[in-house]
């Protein structure tokens, strides 16, 4: 593991983060085109997620870009 960096150049999404922050990352998904992500994204923001990924794809397809 690398030593912690004191500046903002640490890659927090690296496989092994240099600094463990306890930050939350969220994932929202709907499967139908007519469905909205608004409520899920609002809930993830309210929970304190610093980064949110979202998809509008069917659950049967495991090849989802954001997953």
Residue, then its C-alpha position, 0 to 999 in steps of 0.5 A: x500500500x502506498x503512503x497517504x498523500x497530503x494533497x488532492x492528487x490521491x486517486x480515491x477510486x483506485x483499487x487500493x486507495x492511498x487514503x481511506x475516507x469512509x466516503x459513500x459511493x452509490x448506484x442507481x438503476x431503472x430497467x424501463x425507459x419510462x422510469x425515473x432515477x430521481x428518487x434513487x439519486x435524491x436518496x443517495x445524495x441524502x445518504x451522503x454519497x460523494x459519487x453516484x453511478x446510474x444506469x437505465x438498463x434491464x437487470x437481465x443484462x449484466x453488461x451495464x457500463x456504470x455497474 
